[in-house]
Amino acid sequence: MNSFVRRIEETDVTETVIGSRPQADGGTAQAPMLFEAADFSVRTGQTPILERVTLSIRKGEVLGIVGESGAGKSTLGKCIARALPRQFTTAGRLDVFGEDIGQMPASRHRALMGDRIAFVPQEPTSALNPVRRIGSLFGEHLTRLGVPKAEQQARMVAALSEVMLPDPEAVLNRYAFQLSGGMNQRIMIAMAFASRPDLVISDEATTALDMITQERTIVTLNDMRARYGCGVLFITHDLRLAGHFCDRVAVLRNGVVVEEGPAAQVLEAPQHPYSQGLKAATPRLDGPPHPLAAPSPKLRIPAQPAPIMAARGLAVRYGDPKSAGGQVEIMRDVDLQVEVAEFVGLIGRSGSGKSTIARILAGLQQPTEGDILLDGRVLGNSASDWQDRIASAQMVFQDPSSALNPRRRVWDIVTQAMVARGERLKSDRRRRAAELLADVGLDERLLDAYPRQMSGGQRQRVNIARALCVMPRLLIADEIVSGLDVSVQAQVIYLLLELRQRHDIALLMVSHDLSVLRQLCDRVVVMDQGAIVEAGPTQQVLDAPQHEATRALIAAAPPDDLSKTWPRGTEWDSNDKTPE
C-alpha cells in the first residue's frame, strides 16, 4: 500500500466539512435553484453510502464532485434518476426545480427525465443498445421529445456535428460496437443536449475522450450553459478538468462531503488532508515525472534480441470493395513494437485506430493486411500459436461493465484464467483472488460481490486484476485508468511499475491522459487518422512535438495552472481535425 492510500485511511471521516458555498453576492448566487440536497443520506442495510450531504446547483452553475471510486459520486446522480437498487434507503430531502424527488409522482418524474434533466453516463457503450443503429436510438429520443419525424434527420446531424463527430450521416447508420468509446460518448452528449435541458448530470462524461474532443466538449457545455442557463452536476476524477470547468467543487470521501468551495480555492489550496492527498496524487502535465505518493522503484530494462510483440505492416479496411460505397480504410502501414519491460503509450484522437491496434495484438480482431510477431516469430492461427499469445499477452478493456460477466462474483471473474489452466479448486482460486484484489487496492470483502454492486472505478480495478491473474509478459491496456480517481490511479501506476521491476512485464497503454503517460511510459506513439505520425521518448515527444496532430492534443489538455484560460474556445474546421 502506498503512503497516500494509508494517509487517507487514517483520516477521521467524521471531521467537519471544510469550506462553504459562496455568499449571495451576485452571479449565480441570485439565480433560481435547480438542484438542492439537504441532509441527504443513502444507506444499504447498515452501510452508509451518502451521509448528510448538503449541496446545491443554481441556474448557469457547474458543481464538480470529486473523490475516490466508491465515495458515492455516481450515487447522487442515480438518486436524481430514481435508479437506486431496491435495498437502498434514503433520508433527508433531494429537490429538483423546487420539487422533492422522493414525493414526486412517477409520471412527473418520467416527464422530467430526458427533457429538463439530462444524463451523460460513464459507460456509453453499455448505455447504447448494440442491436439498433445510432439513428434509430437518437430518433426514438427525439420522438419522445415531440420533434416531428420530418425534422429529426436534420436535428440529429446538427447535434452530432456540434460534438465534433465527422460524417454524422454515416455515424447515424452505424451500431455502437462499430464506433470507438470516445465516439459513443460524444453521441450520448449530443442526445443529452437535444432537449436543451435545465439540469445536466455528467457522470465522467469526458473520461473516454481525447484531449481535443474533451476541450471541444467543455466548450459545448459552456456554450449551452451560457445560451440556455442550464446547471451542471459534473462528476469527475480529473482534478485539473474540475478546476478549469467548475464554479464550485465538493470533495466526497466515504459518502461524506469533507470540503466544498470555489473550485480554484479547493483544488489549488485544499484544507482537508484528504483533499490534499488527492492533489498530491495527481500527475502533472508538464516537467519530468514526480513522485505521486510513494518512491518510484528503480526501473530496469534488460537487453533482449527481439521485442515481445510487434505489428508489421498492419492495415484494416471495412466494407465490400465491389459495393457502391467501396471499402473504408481504418488503418494503414502501421509498424509497432514493444520490448521486454518497456512501457509504451499510444495516444491520438478518438477513432484514430488506437483500440483497433490493441485488439489486433490481443488476437481479438484480424487485420486486413500485415503480421503480428511474438519474440520475432510470425504468429499464425494454430492452437500452439494461440496458446503462446494468450500466455504472453492479456488485455484490460475500456468498458468494464461490458467486459465483466454480471452473473459471476468477483472471485470467479478474476480467476477464470486459472480454470483455463485446469486449476479448479475453489479455495486456491479464492486465495489468488484475494491477492489480486489487494494488488489493485480493493477490499477482500468484495470477493463475493457482483459487478453491478460496485462503482465504475471498482469495476475497472477488477478488470485489471483479471488480466494480472496469469502474470502476462505484456499487458495491453485500453484506457486502463480512465475511470479511476487520482488516488487509485496513482496506486495502479505504482502497481504497474512494481510488476515491471519484479517480473519484467511490458505495457502497451492506450490513453487520452497525457499526464499519466508522462508519469508512466518510456516511449509514446501518436496516431492520427489510422496512421502513426510520431513516436519517441515520452518527455521528448510531449515537450517538443513535431507533428501537427501531437501539438493539437497537447494544446487541448487542461493546464496544471488553473489561472490559465481553458478551454481556449477556438473555432474548428469542417474536417474535424485540429484547431485553427
N, C-alpha and C positions, 0 to 999 in steps of 0.2 A: 504493500500500500504506500502511495507516495505521501509526502508531507502535507500537501494541500488537502487531500481527502481526509487525512487524520485530523487536520485542524478544523475542518467543517464538522466532523463527527463530535469533536469535543466542545463545540459551541453550544450554549444553552438555547434550546429552541423557544423558550418562554420569554426571551428578552423583549423589552419594549420596542415597538416599531420605531425606527429612526426616520425622521422626515415627516412632512405633511404636505397636503395639497396647497397650491398657490392660493393666496387670498383673492377675493373677488375684486380685482383692481383693473379690470379691463380685459380685452382679448376674449378668449374662450370662456373666461371665468363667469361672464354675464350671459353666455349663450344658453339656449334651452338644454335641459338634461336629457340625454338619450339613454344612458345606462347607469344604474346605481346598484351596488351591492352593499347592504347594511348588516354587519354582524352575521354574514352568511357563512354557514358551515355545511360540510358534506361528510358523511360517515358511511362506512360499510361495517356492520356489526359494531365492535368497539374500536375500530381503527379509524382515526380521523384522516380525511383526505384534504379538506379545506377547513380551516379553523378561524372563525370570526373575521372573515375577510370583509373589509370596507374599502370600496373603490368606486370611482365614477368616471364617466365619459360625457363631455358636453359636445354640442354640435360643432363640427370642424376640428375636433381634438383627436390626437393619437395617443393612446395609453399603451405603453410597452409592458409586457410581462416577461420577466427573465427568471431563470433558476435552473436547478438541475433536473434531469429526467426523473419523473415520479414526484416532482414537487407539487403538482396539482395545476400546472398551467393550462393544459388542454381540458381539464375537468370543468373549468369555468365556462369555456365555450360549449361544452356538452350540456351544461345546465341550461344555458340560454336556448339550446335546441331541444331541450327535454329528451336527451338521448342517454341519460344515465341508466345503467343496469338496474333491474328491479330491487336488488338487495341494498341499494344505496338509499340513504335517507338524508333529508336536508332540514336546515333550521335557519331562521333569520329571513331576510327579505331580499329578493332579486327582482329589480324593476327594469323594464324597457319602455321608453316613451311614457313614463309615469304609471304604468300598469304592472302589478305583481304577476310575474310569470307563473308562480305557483297557484294563483287563484284564477288565472285566465282560462276561459273556455277553450277546449281543444280546437274548435272551428276558428276562433280568433287567432290562436297561435299558428295554425296552419296557414292562415291568410297572410300573416306577417313574414313567415319563413320563405326565403327566396324572393321576396318582394322588398319590404322595408328592411329586412335583416338578411344579409348575405354571408355565406360561409365560403372560405377558401381553405380546403382541408390540407393536412400534412402529407397525405399519400394519394396523389391524384390518380395513379394507375389503378388503385383499388376502388376509387370512387367512380370511375368511368366504366360503364357496362361494356365488357370486352366483346360481346356478340352484336353490338349495334354500332353503326357508323357515327362519327362525331356530329355530322349534320342532323342525324335523327335525334340524338340526345339533346343537342342545342335547340333544335326546332320544337321539341316537346316542352322545353323550359320556356321558350318564347310563347308558345300556345297557352301555357298556364298563366303567363303574364298578360295575356289578352292581345298579343301582337297578331294582326291579320296574316294569314298564310302568304298572301301576295307580297308582303313586306319583309318576310323572315329571311330570305336569302341575302338581301342587301344588308340587313341588320347584322347577320352573322358574319359576313365578310368584313364589314366595318369594325366589328368588335374584335375579330381575330387580328386584323391589321393593327389595331390600337395597341395590342400586346406584342407586336413585332413578330408575328408568325408569317413567314414567307409563303406565298402562293396559297392564300386562305381557301380558295375554291377546291384545291387538291386536298387540303387538310380535312375539309368537311366530308370528303368521300372516303376517308381512311378510318381504320379502327384504332383504338387506343394502343394496342400492342404493336402497331406498326410505327409508332412515334416514340421519340425519346421521352424520358421522365420530365425533362425541362419543358418540352413542347406540351405535354399533357398538363403540366402545372399552369402554363400560360392559358390553355383552354379553360381551365377551371376559373382563373382570374377573369377572363373575358365573360364567362357565363355569370359570374357573381355580379359584375357591374352592369349587366344587360338591363337590370331593373332600376338602375340609378338608386341604390339603396341608401337609407339614412344611417344604418349601422352595419359595419363590415367587421366580421371576425376572421382574422387572418392567422391561421394556425401553421406556423413555419412555412408560409406561402412562398418564400423565396429560397428555401433550402436547396431545391434541385436546379436552380437557375445559375447559368454562368454570370460572370460579373457584369457584362454588358447588358444582358437581359434583366438582371437584378436591378441595375440602375434605372433602366427604362421602366420597369415595373413600379419602382418607387416614384419615378416621375409621374407615371399614370395615376398612382394612388394619390399623390399630392395634387395633381390636376383635378381629379374627381372630388377631392376634399374641398379644394378652393371653389370649384364650379357649383357643386351641389350641397356643400356643407356637411357631408357625411362624417360621422365619427368612426374611428378605427380602434378595435382591440387587437393589438399586434403582439402575438405570442411568438417569441423567438429565442434562440440560444446565442445569436450573434450580437455581442455587446456593442461592437462598432456600429453595426447597422441600426440598432436601437438608439444609440446616441445621436446619430445623424437624422433619423426619421421621426422619432417620437418626441412629443412635447413633455410628457412625464413618463417615468419608469417606476414600476413596482417590482421588488425583488422577492420572490417566493422561495421559502425553504420549508420542506415538510408540511406544506399546506398553510404556512403562516407568512403573512407579509412582514418581513423584517426591516424593510427600508422602502421609502417612497418619496418622490420629489421630482423636481425638474431633471430631465434626462442628463444634461451635462453635469449637473451637480452630483447626481447619484453615481454616474459612471466614471467621472474624472476624479472625484474626491469622495469615494464611498466612506461611510462612517461605521457601518456594521462589519464585524470581522468576516462574516460570510460573503458580503458584497466585495470586500477587499480581496478575499480569496478568489472569487470569480474573475476579478480584474487581473490578478497575478497569473491566472491560468490561461489568459488569452494570448495566443501568439501574435507577434507584431507583423505588420505587412512590410516594413522596411528594416534595413540593417541586417546583421548576421543573426542566426538563431540564438535564443537566450533561454536560460533555464526557466521552465514553466512552473514547476512545483517541486522538483527533486533533481539532484545532479544527474546529468545525462551520462549513461555508461560509455566507456571508451569503446569506440567502434573500430572494427577491423574488416577489411575486405580481402579475403585470401585470393591468391593468384589461381586462375582457372583457365585451361586451354580453350574452352568453349563456353558460351553462355548457357544458362539453364534452359531458357526457352527463347526462341526467336521467330519472328514473322518475316517472310521474304516474298516481296512482290505481290502483296495482297491487293485484291480488287474485289468489290462487291457491287453487283448490279441486280436490280429487280425488274420484273416485267418480261413480257414476250417480245423479242426483237422483231417478230413478224407482225405484231399488232400495230394498230394505228398510232398508239401512244409511244411505241418502241420501248426501249429499256431506260431505266433511271439509274444513273451511276451514283452510288453512295460513297464509294471509297476507291482510290486508285493508287497504285505503285507505292504501297506502304511497306517500309522496312523498319523493323523494331526489334530490339533485343534487350534482355535483362540478364545481367551477370549474377554470379553467386553473391549473396548478401548485399546486393545493390538495391536501393530504393529509388524507383523511377516514378515521377509524377507525370500524368497525362492530362493536359488541360486543353480547353477550346470551348467555342460556343456550343450551346445545346443543339444537338443534331449534326455536329461536325464529324461524328463517327467514333467517338471515344468508347462508348459502351459496346459498339459493334466489334471493335478490336478485342475488348475484354472477353466477349462471348466466344469469339473465334479461338482465342488462346485457350479458353477453358473447354473447348470442344462442343459448345452449345449451339454453334452456328458454323456452317460450311462456307468458305469464301468461293466466289466465282472463279478466281484465279489465285495462284500463289501457294506457298508451303508453310507449314509450321514445323520447326525443328526443336527437338529435345536433346540437350547435350550434343548438339551438332548433327544429329541424325534426323532425317525427314520422317515425320510421323504419318503412318497410314491409317487404315481402318481395321487392322487385325485386332483380335482380342488382346494380345500381349501389348500392342501399342496403346490401346485404351487403358489397360491396367497401369502402364507406366505413366500415362498422362494424369490419371486420377490420383495416383500415389504422389506425383510430383507437384501438382498444381490444384489449388482449391480456390473457389470464388465466393466472395461476400457480395450479395446482391444489393441493389439500390433500394428496393422497396421491401422491407422485412415483412409487412403484412401479407403480401402475396407470396413471399418466399417460405414462410413458416406454416406448417400444417396446423390449421386451427383446432383439429381434433386430437392432437398429441400434446402431452405435457412436456415441459421444458427439458427434463432429464432425458426423455425419449428422443426429443428433437436433436439435442446437441451430441448424442452418442450414436446416431444412426450409422456413422462410418464404422463403428465397432461391429455392428451387426453384419455389415457387408463383408467384414473380415472373419466372420464366424465367432465373434466374441459376444455371446448372447446372455451371459449370466447377469441378472438384474443388479445384484449387489456390486459387481465390478463396474457396471455402467453408471450406476448412481454415484459411486465413488469418483469416477472420472468426471462426471457431470459437475459434481461439487467443486472439483479442482478448476474446471473451465470457468464456472461462474465466478469463482474468486479471482481468476486471472483478469476477467473483464469487469470487475467491480460490482457484481451482483450478489445479493444476499442468498445464502443457501436455502432460505425459506421459499424461494421462487422455484425450486426444483419441481414441485408438483403443480405449478401454475400453468394455465393455458395462455397462448399469445394474446387473446382478447382481454385478459386481466392485467396487462402491463401497458405502460406508456410506450409511445413510439421510440423513444431513446432506449428503453429497456429491451424492446424487441430487437433493435439493431444490435445491441450487445449480445443477445442470444444468437443472432445471425453470425456475428464474428466468432463466438465460442464454437459454434458448429463447424466452421471452417478450420478451426485450430485443433480439432479433435485428433486428427491423424498426423499433426505436425508436418504440413507440406513443405517442400523446398521453396515453392513460390506461392505467394498469396496474391490473388488478383482481386482487388478491392474497388468496387464501383460505388463511389460516394460513401466510403466506409464510415466517415464521421459526420456526414451531412445532417443527421437528425439528432446529434448529441450536443448537450450543453458543454460549455467550455471546460468545466472541471472534469467531466468524464472523457471529453476529447483529449485533455492532457494525459489522463490515465491510459487511454488507448495508445496514444503516441509513445509513451514510455513502455507500455507492454510490447509494442512492435519493436522498439529499439532493444529491449531486453531479449526478445526472441531472436533477433539478429545476432546479438552478442553470444547467446548460448548455443544457437542451432544453425547459424549462417543462413537464416531464412531470408529470401528476397521478396520484394514487394513491387507490384505494378499498381499504382494508386490513381484511379480516375477521380478527379476532384475539380470543383469550382473554387475552392477556398485557397487562394494563393498564399495566405499567411501560414496555413497548415503545411503546404508543400515546402515553403521556405524552411520551416522548422524541421521537417522530417526527411525530405528527399535529397539524394545526392545529385540527381540529374532530372531535368524537366524536358518533356517533349510537347510541342504545341501543334494542335491540329486545327485546320480551317477548311471547311467545305470538302471533307473527305481526304485530305492530304496532309502530310507532315510538313510544316512550313518553317519550323525552327526547333533546334534541340541543343542542349549543352548543360554545363554545370548550373545548378539551381540559382545560386546567387548571381552568376554572370547573366543568365537569361532574364531574371526578374529585375536586375539593376540596370542592365544595358540591352534592352530588347532590340532586335534588328528588324523583325518583320512587323508590318502594319497591324496584323491581327493580334500579335502579342502586346504591342503597345496599347491597342484599344482595350484589351482585357485588363491590363494593369491600371490604365487611366480610369476605368469604370469602377474599380474597387473603392469602397468607402475608406477614407484615410484614417490613420490612427488618431490624428489630431482632430478633435471634434469641433474646433473653431474654424476649420476649413470648410468651404462651401461644398456640399454634396447633397443630393445628386446635382450634376452640372446643368441639367435642363437643356441639353443640346438638341438640335434638330437631327433627325435621322434620315438617311436617304431611302429611296423607294426599294432598293435591293436588300434592305435589312442586313447590312454588313457592318460598317463602322461609323462612328460619329463624324460629322463633317467639321 
